[in-house]
Amino acid sequence: MKRSRLYCLAVAAILILPTPVYGAQSSGITEQVYVDSDSTTPAFIAGSLTPSSPGDAQEIVHAYLGEKEKLYGLAEGESAQFQTVSETTDELGLVNVKLQQLFNGIPVFGSIISAHVDSNGVLKSVSGELVPNLMEVPGLTETAALDSGQASAAAIESLEKFYGRAMEMAPAEKPELVIYLDKEVPVLAYHIRYEFLSPAPGNYHYFVDAQTGAILEYYNQIHGAAPEGNDSLTDGIGVLGDRKKVNTVLNSAGSYLTDRTRGKGIFTYDAANGTEIPGTLWLDVDHQLDALFDGAAVDAHYYAGLTFDYFKTVHGRNSYDGQGAAIVSTVHYGKDYNNAFWSGSQMVYGDGDGKKFLPLSGSLDVIAHELTHALTESTAGLIYWNDAGAINESMSDIFGVLIEHAYSKTPDWQIGEDVYTPEVSGDALRSLADPTLNGLPDHYTKRYLGLEDFGGVHINSSISNKAAYLLANGGTHFNVKVEGIGIEKTGKIFYRTLTQYLTPTTKFRQLQAASVQAATDLYGVDSQEVKSVKAAFAAVGLK
């Protein structure tokens, strides 16, 4: 398991308040402020935060932050430097403004504010933590002692300790100066990304001290032209022997696994057990995808289509980026490769070794899990480390299960059960219903606090997984009774939470507050849905 855009399935918190830390109310203005236990600045603010205004949404947000600079630990005028990342209007008509924190023009890594303004020009919420008191940090400067070339050399030297000099490296992005928290101390650093597929998939992010050249942190965030011809439906047999029809493009050469009916297309490629991706666009000359070798491609293509359909029909989202992005998959990656991952631009599936895994594309929840990583990268941008990484994994598990419930005849609350350890009946990578079956925590007090698994991204994800299970199904857990609200409403709440309120460095308290806010937006502040969200998180120790 690599650190983040290698979003993998390998198996491997939440002190969240159901009520705000403090609140204020005057002249129609209401304000509920949530603060993390290890921070002095807000993680989430909700209410009617400003009076009605005809002004521009960005102006409203900037004005509010200007008034709250002391609350956020900002110097006077510092919020005016913040850079707009995006402005969009969501399905409820709220304008979502995302702002990047800057220090003397330099981005503060991961510090994104996500704010929502309603149709009356009222600011309703501000989500995300900022790094406070930067102007007071001794020695913090915007001037680097090292140039970008020296920083790159230090990072490459570190990578070569793991992989030698055999890496088939894509062109590196230009190193970017950022403010990075090194053990909670802000320092000037270079952020550099390296992408490669051999000798193992990698999308490494390095942070190099711009004054000393020391490696501060690194993690691996591994999460062709269409043929001419006629759109067709072609018979195929999947990994588990089930027959299905897949969308193809048909011409005199045969059937290409190209689906032009969804967004900008779904394309499935063959790596032929090599490591070069995307490989060759899948072509079947006899128009019958029924050979054993075809199964992995049939399922990758078919299940990518179902995942696209779920987000489009249930949530109104056109592919993972909301703009109809093409979905590219490669099967038969490597030899006996026991994993699947989102590379940052496409899906990649190994064939498994036949003992630990069958071909991983043979499971709908695996494909839905991985493509949800693409959705997360396009929206919240959750960093693959500690709390944010665990929430990232949890969102993929949750939607993997929800999509399986939407389309499978035998849905369950497990991940990977169709392709995991084929000789062992009834097991799975993870269980959302009972995480303890896999030795994973089902309560915040049991959370993993070590450094393995990039701070427990596949371990602590089970805590919010259990909360999602309870929200949908109800039940009593640790003496907290939860009234279930069903699959559909659970999906809508978590989709809105992910796409509207989470930010790159979200912690579990912000996740809880964001989920309550999402349920409030959809169903009202006094609704059963809001009560159930609060109870579900409380049942896993988030109170």
ChimeraX attribute file (.defattr): number of C-alpha atoms within 10 A of each C-alpha:
attribute: neighborCount
match mode: 1-to-1
recipient: residues
	/A:1	17
	/A:2	21
	/A:3	25
	/A:4	28
	/A:5	27
	/A:6	25
	/A:7	30
	/A:8	25
	/A:9	24
	/A:10	15
	/A:11	17
	/A:12	19
	/A:13	28
	/A:14	25
	/A:15	20
	/A:16	25
	/A:17	22
	/A:18	20
	/A:19	15
	/A:20	16
	/A:21	12
	/A:22	11
	/A:23	14
	/A:24	11
	/A:25	12
	/A:26	7
	/A:27	7
	/A:28	11
	/A:29	14
	/A:30	17
	/A:31	20
	/A:32	19
	/A:33	20
	/A:34	24
	/A:35	20
	/A:36	20
	/A:37	11
	/A:38	6
	/A:39	12
	/A:40	14
	/A:41	20
	/A:42	21
	/A:43	25
	/A:44	28
	/A:45	26
	/A:46	22
	/A:47	19
	/A:48	19
	/A:49	22
	/A:50	20
	/A:51	14
	/A:52	17
	/A:53	15
	/A:54	10
	/A:55	11
	/A:56	11
	/A:57	23
	/A:58	20
	/A:59	10
	/A:60	23
	/A:61	27
	/A:62	19
	/A:63	14
	/A:64	16
	/A:65	21
	/A:66	18
	/A:67	14
	/A:68	14
	/A:69	17
	/A:70	14
	/A:71	12
	/A:72	20
	/A:73	18
	/A:74	20
	/A:75	15
	/A:76	12
	/A:77	11
	/A:78	18
	/A:79	24
	/A:80	14
	/A:81	16
	/A:82	21
	/A:83	15
	/A:84	15
	/A:85	12
	/A:86	12
	/A:87	16
	/A:88	13
	/A:89	14
	/A:90	13
	/A:91	10
	/A:92	10
	/A:93	12
	/A:94	22
	/A:95	23
	/A:96	24
	/A:97	23
	/A:98	26
	/A:99	23
	/A:100	21
	/A:101	26
	/A:102	23
	/A:103	19
	/A:104	13
	/A:105	13
	/A:106	18
	/A:107	19
	/A:108	22
	/A:109	21
	/A:110	23
	/A:111	21
	/A:112	28
	/A:113	26
	/A:114	25
	/A:115	28
	/A:116	28
	/A:117	27
	/A:118	19
	/A:119	15
	/A:120	12
	/A:121	19
	/A:122	23
	/A:123	26
	/A:124	21
	/A:125	24
	/A:126	27
	/A:127	26
	/A:128	26
	/A:129	27
	/A:130	23
	/A:131	24
	/A:132	19
	/A:133	13
	/A:134	21
	/A:135	15
	/A:136	10
	/A:137	12
	/A:138	9
	/A:139	10
	/A:140	15
	/A:141	16
	/A:142	17
	/A:143	10
	/A:144	15
	/A:145	13
	/A:146	16
	/A:147	13
	/A:148	18
	/A:149	11
	/A:150	13
	/A:151	25
	/A:152	23
	/A:153	12
	/A:154	17
	/A:155	26
	/A:156	14
	/A:157	12
	/A:158	15
	/A:159	17
	/A:160	12
	/A:161	9
	/A:162	8
	/A:163	12
	/A:164	12
	/A:165	13
	/A:166	9
	/A:167	17
	/A:168	14
	/A:169	14
	/A:170	11
	/A:171	10
	/A:172	12
	/A:173	11
	/A:174	13
	/A:175	19
	/A:176	15
	/A:177	24
	/A:178	25
	/A:179	30
	/A:180	25
	/A:181	18
	/A:182	14
	/A:183	9
	/A:184	8
	/A:185	12
	/A:186	21
	/A:187	25
	/A:188	25
	/A:189	30
	/A:190	28
	/A:191	26
	/A:192	21
	/A:193	22
	/A:194	19
	/A:195	23
	/A:196	19
	/A:197	17
	/A:198	16
	/A:199	13
	/A:200	12
	/A:201	21
	/A:202	25
	/A:203	24
	/A:204	23
	/A:205	20
	/A:206	26
	/A:207	31
	/A:208	30
	/A:209	26
	/A:210	25
	/A:211	17
	/A:212	12
	/A:213	20
	/A:214	14
	/A:215	17
	/A:216	16
	/A:217	16
	/A:218	19
	/A:219	21
	/A:220	24
	/A:221	27
	/A:222	26
	/A:223	32
	/A:224	10
	/A:225	6
	/A:226	15
	/A:227	14
	/A:228	11
	/A:229	15
	/A:230	12
	/A:231	17
	/A:232	17
	/A:233	16
	/A:234	20
	/A:235	15
	/A:236	22
	/A:237	23
	/A:238	24
	/A:239	23
	/A:240	16
	/A:241	12
	/A:242	10
	/A:243	16
	/A:244	15
	/A:245	14
	/A:246	21
	/A:247	24
	/A:248	28
	/A:249	21
	/A:250	23
	/A:251	16
	/A:252	8
	/A:253	12
	/A:254	17
	/A:255	26
	/A:256	27
	/A:257	28
	/A:258	25
	/A:259	25
	/A:260	18
	/A:261	12
	/A:262	18
	/A:263	17
	/A:264	15
	/A:265	17
	/A:266	25
	/A:267	27
	/A:268	30
	/A:269	27
	/A:270	24
	/A:271	22
	/A:272	17
	/A:273	16
	/A:274	14
	/A:275	19
	/A:276	17
	/A:277	19
	/A:278	20
	/A:279	20
	/A:280	14
	/A:281	21
	/A:282	22
	/A:283	21
	/A:284	19
	/A:285	14
	/A:286	10
	/A:287	18
	/A:288	14
	/A:289	25
	/A:290	17
	/A:291	11
	/A:292	12
	/A:293	15
	/A:294	21
	/A:295	24
	/A:296	27
	/A:297	28
	/A:298	29
	/A:299	29
	/A:300	32
	/A:301	28
	/A:302	24
	/A:303	24
	/A:304	24
	/A:305	21
	/A:306	18
	/A:307	25
	/A:308	22
	/A:309	18
	/A:310	22
	/A:311	20
	/A:312	18
	/A:313	10
	/A:314	13
	/A:315	14
	/A:316	12
	/A:317	17
	/A:318	19
	/A:319	25
	/A:320	23
	/A:321	15
	/A:322	15
	/A:323	11
	/A:324	16
	/A:325	16
	/A:326	19
	/A:327	24
	/A:328	22
	/A:329	27
	/A:330	30
	/A:331	33
	/A:332	27
	/A:333	27
	/A:334	21
	/A:335	14
	/A:336	18
	/A:337	19
	/A:338	22
	/A:339	25
	/A:340	28
	/A:341	27
	/A:342	26
	/A:343	26
	/A:344	19
	/A:345	15
	/A:346	20
	/A:347	26
	/A:348	31
	/A:349	29
	/A:350	25
	/A:351	24
	/A:352	24
	/A:353	15
	/A:354	16
	/A:355	14
	/A:356	15
	/A:357	23
	/A:358	25
	/A:359	30
	/A:360	31
	/A:361	36
	/A:362	27
	/A:363	26
	/A:364	26
	/A:365	32
	/A:366	30
	/A:367	32
	/A:368	27
	/A:369	31
	/A:370	30
	/A:371	27
	/A:372	26
	/A:373	30
	/A:374	26
	/A:375	22
	/A:376	26
	/A:377	20
	/A:378	15
	/A:379	19
	/A:380	22
	/A:381	22
	/A:382	26
	/A:383	24
	/A:384	30
	/A:385	22
	/A:386	26
	/A:387	25
	/A:388	26
	/A:389	29
	/A:390	29
	/A:391	30
	/A:392	31
	/A:393	30
	/A:394	25
	/A:395	25
	/A:396	28
	/A:397	32
	/A:398	29
	/A:399	25
	/A:400	26
	/A:401	28
	/A:402	23
	/A:403	25
	/A:404	26
	/A:405	17
	/A:406	15
	/A:407	14
	/A:408	12
	/A:409	8
	/A:410	7
	/A:411	14
	/A:412	16
	/A:413	22
	/A:414	23
	/A:415	27
	/A:416	26
	/A:417	22
	/A:418	25
	/A:419	25
	/A:420	24
	/A:421	20
	/A:422	16
	/A:423	11
	/A:424	11
	/A:425	10
	/A:426	11
	/A:427	19
	/A:428	20
	/A:429	19
	/A:430	27
	/A:431	24
	/A:432	26
	/A:433	19
	/A:434	18
	/A:435	22
	/A:436	14
	/A:437	14
	/A:438	16
	/A:439	13
	/A:440	22
	/A:441	22
	/A:442	27
	/A:443	25
	/A:444	23
	/A:445	14
	/A:446	14
	/A:447	18
	/A:448	18
	/A:449	12
	/A:450	10
	/A:451	11
	/A:452	14
	/A:453	22
	/A:454	21
	/A:455	20
	/A:456	22
	/A:457	27
	/A:458	26
	/A:459	26
	/A:460	31
	/A:461	31
	/A:462	35
	/A:463	30
	/A:464	31
	/A:465	28
	/A:466	26
	/A:467	29
	/A:468	27
	/A:469	23
	/A:470	29
	/A:471	26
	/A:472	22
	/A:473	16
	/A:474	19
	/A:475	16
	/A:476	13
	/A:477	19
	/A:478	11
	/A:479	9
	/A:480	14
	/A:481	16
	/A:482	24
	/A:483	19
	/A:484	22
	/A:485	18
	/A:486	15
	/A:487	18
	/A:488	13
	/A:489	17
	/A:490	23
	/A:491	20
	/A:492	16
	/A:493	24
	/A:494	21
	/A:495	22
	/A:496	21
	/A:497	22
	/A:498	24
	/A:499	17
	/A:500	24
	/A:501	29
	/A:502	29
	/A:503	27
	/A:504	23
	/A:505	24
	/A:506	28
	/A:507	25
	/A:508	25
	/A:509	25
	/A:510	28
	/A:511	28
	/A:512	28
	/A:513	27
	/A:514	29
	/A:515	24
	/A:516	24
	/A:517	26
	/A:518	24
	/A:519	27
	/A:520	19
	/A:521	16
	/A:522	16
	/A:523	15
	/A:524	13
	/A:525	15
	/A:526	9
	/A:527	12
	/A:528	16
	/A:529	24
	/A:530	24
	/A:531	18
	/A:532	23
	/A:533	31
	/A:534	25
	/A:535	26
	/A:536	30
	/A:537	33
	/A:538	26
	/A:539	25
	/A:540	27
	/A:541	23
	/A:542	24
	/A:543	17
